[in-house]
Amino acid sequence: MLTRRHFISTTAMLFSAPIASPLLANTWPTEAEKAAWDAQVTPPNFDPATSNPWGLHSRFLPQRVVANADLTPGDIHVDAVARYLYHIEQDGTAMRYGVAIGRGGLYEPGTYTIKRKVKWPHWTPTQSMIERDPETYAQYSEGMEPGPNNALGSRALYLYVGDRDTYLRIHGTPSPRSIGSRASSGCVRMVMAHINQLYPEVEINSTAFLYSAKESVTAQS
């Protein structure tokens, strides 16, 4: 198991203070529709560091931080204890975002490759999700069309091991108030306006490291 200790002893040691499957639904939005949806999920006069109509704790807003020198630019690191995602950049900094992770035992620590990325994706629950909670998921067994209410939100980064799709995603969420919690069916959730900012910076074949979280740990401010 990939543990948080492989990456971090405490967040402060590596970073300074701030300086589902794509399938059966089959229609695709136009560029005009995607632009309209982007506007719908982006607050007016959006400032990533201060805009907060979702009522998040301020520490979950995007912040630029200083990264440890030995971290590879382009990689993503998810600290499941603090509920942070870090995107390492070329200049020795990282962008830090608040996230939600999988509830119970559904979160899967590991090292993944981002093999696919999609704007306004389709979503289909996995068979295990339907079996686990048919009342919630069976209605979407043929897939959910893209849009602001889609479970993957506005953007999705698809996590693979080798050429195997794990069905884990880093994605936007129509439930932004879940950020900071264990709420998903295994994926890493982000505020849609935040993943829209991250998305163009992520290269295909980048590595995503998801570190383990203790069941007893609650993110603290």
C-alpha positions in Angstrom: 0.0 0.0 0.0 1.3 3.5 -0.8 1.2 5.4 2.4 1.2 9.0 3.1 4.6 8.6 4.8 6.2 7.9 1.4 5.4 11.4 0.4 5.1 13.5 3.5 5.9 13.5 7.2 4.0 16.7 7.7 2.6 18.9 5.0 4.8 21.7 6.2 8.0 19.6 5.5 7.3 19.5 1.8 5.2 22.6 1.1 5.5 26.0 2.7 2.8 28.3 3.7 0.9 29.8 0.7 3.0 32.1 -1.4 -16.6 5.9 -13.0 -16.6 4.9 -16.6 -17.1 7.0 -19.8 -19.5 5.0 -21.8 -23.1 4.3 -22.7 -24.7 7.8 -22.8 -23.8 8.8 -26.3 -24.5 12.5 -27.1 -21.7 15.1 -26.8 -22.2 18.7 -26.0 -21.3 21.4 -28.5 -18.5 23.9 -27.8 -21.2 26.5 -27.1 -22.9 24.3 -24.5 -19.6 23.5 -22.8 -18.8 27.2 -22.6 -22.2 28.0 -21.2 -21.8 25.3 -18.6 -18.3 26.5 -17.7 -19.8 30.0 -17.1 -22.6 28.4 -15.0 -20.2 26.6 -12.6 -17.7 29.5 -12.3 -18.5 32.3 -9.8 -18.8 35.8 -11.2 -15.4 37.6 -11.1 -13.8 34.4 -10.2 -10.6 34.6 -8.1 -9.4 31.1 -7.2 -7.8 32.2 -4.0 -10.9 34.1 -2.6 -14.1 33.2 -4.5 -16.1 30.9 -2.2 -19.8 30.7 -2.8 -19.6 27.1 -1.7 -18.9 27.9 1.9 -15.7 25.9 2.0 -13.1 26.3 4.8 -10.6 28.8 3.4 -7.8 26.2 3.5 -9.5 24.3 0.7 -9.3 27.2 -1.7 -6.5 27.0 -4.3 -3.2 28.3 -3.1 0.3 28.4 -4.6 2.9 26.8 -2.3 6.6 26.0 -2.4 7.3 22.4 -3.4 10.1 20.2 -2.3 13.0 20.2 -4.9 12.9 16.5 -5.5 9.3 16.4 -6.7 8.7 15.9 -10.4 7.0 18.8 -12.3 3.7 17.7 -13.7 3.0 15.0 -11.1 -0.1 15.1 -8.9 0.0 14.2 -5.2 -3.2 13.6 -3.2 -2.8 13.9 0.6 -5.8 12.0 1.8 -5.3 13.0 5.4 -5.3 16.8 4.9 -7.6 16.4 1.8 -5.3 18.3 -0.5 -4.3 17.7 -4.1 -0.9 19.2 -5.2 0.0 19.8 -8.8 3.8 20.2 -9.1 4.9 22.9 -11.4 8.2 23.7 -13.2 9.2 26.7 -11.1 9.5 24.9 -7.8 6.0 25.6 -6.7 2.8 23.6 -6.6 -0.9 24.5 -6.8 -2.8 23.1 -3.9 -6.5 22.4 -4.0 -9.0 21.0 -1.5 -10.6 17.6 -2.4 -13.0 15.0 -1.2 -11.9 11.3 -1.2 -13.6 7.9 -1.2 -15.7 7.0 1.8 -15.1 4.0 4.0 -12.8 1.5 2.2 -13.5 2.8 -1.2 -10.5 5.1 -1.5 -7.6 3.2 -3.2 -4.1 4.5 -2.5 -1.6 3.8 -5.3 0.4 5.2 -8.1 -1.5 5.9 -11.3 -1.0 7.2 -14.8 -3.4 9.8 -16.3 -4.1 8.3 -19.7 -7.2 10.3 -20.6 -8.8 13.6 -19.8 -12.2 14.9 -20.9 -14.1 18.1 -20.7 -17.7 17.7 -19.7 -17.5 13.9 -19.6 -20.1 11.2 -19.6 -20.5 9.0 -16.5 -21.7 5.5 -16.0 -21.6 3.9 -12.5 -19.6 0.6 -12.3 -21.4 -2.6 -11.7 -20.1 -2.8 -8.1 -21.5 0.7 -7.4 -24.9 -0.5 -8.7 -24.8 -3.6 -6.6 -23.7 -1.7 -3.5 -26.4 1.0 -3.8 -29.0 0.2 -6.5 -31.4 2.8 -5.3 -28.9 5.5 -6.1 -27.1 4.1 -9.1 -29.3 1.7 -11.0 -31.2 4.5 -12.7 -27.9 5.5 -14.4 -26.9 2.1 -15.6 -27.1 3.3 -19.2 -25.0 6.3 -18.5 -25.5 10.0 -17.6 -25.1 12.7 -20.2 -22.6 15.5 -19.7 -23.7 18.6 -17.8 -23.5 20.5 -14.5 -25.4 17.7 -12.7 -23.3 14.9 -14.0 -21.4 13.0 -11.3 -18.1 13.7 -12.9 -18.8 17.4 -13.3 -17.0 19.6 -15.7 -13.7 17.8 -16.1 -12.3 14.3 -15.5 -8.8 12.9 -15.3 -8.8 9.1 -15.9 -6.5 7.0 -13.7 -4.8 3.9 -15.2 -2.4 1.2 -14.0 -0.5 0.3 -17.1 -3.2 0.0 -19.8 -5.9 -0.9 -17.4 -8.6 1.6 -16.6 -9.1 1.6 -12.8 -12.4 3.4 -13.1 -10.9 5.9 -10.6 -11.0 9.6 -11.6 -10.0 13.0 -10.4 -13.0 14.9 -11.3 -15.4 17.9 -10.7 -18.4 17.4 -8.5 -21.9 18.9 -8.4 -21.6 18.5 -4.6 -18.9 21.1 -3.8 -19.8 21.2 -0.1 -18.4 17.6 0.1 -14.9 19.0 -0.3 -12.8 18.1 2.8 -14.8 15.0 3.5 -14.8 11.3 2.6 -17.8 11.3 0.4 -17.2 9.6 -3.0 -17.3 6.0 -4.3 -13.5 6.0 -4.6 -12.7 9.0 -6.8 -11.0 12.3 -5.9 -13.5 15.1 -6.1 -12.8 18.8 -6.8 -14.9 21.9 -7.1 -15.7 22.3 -10.7 -14.2 25.8 -11.0 -11.0 24.5 -9.4 -10.6 21.5 -11.7 -11.3 23.7 -14.7 -8.2 25.7 -13.6 -6.1 22.5 -13.1 -7.2 20.7 -16.2 -5.2 22.5 -18.9 -2.0 22.2 -16.8 -2.2 18.3 -16.6 -0.4 16.4 -19.3 -1.4 13.0 -20.6 0.8 10.3 -19.0 1.4 12.3 -15.9 1.7 10.4 -12.7 -0.9 10.7 -9.9 0.1 9.5 -6.4 -2.8 8.8 -4.0 -1.5 8.4 -0.4 -3.3 6.4 2.2 -5.7 7.8 4.8 -6.3 6.4 8.3 -10.0 5.7 9.0 -9.7 7.6 12.3 -8.2 10.8 10.7 -10.3 13.8 10.2 -8.9 16.8 8.3 -8.1 19.6 10.7 -7.7 23.3 10.0 
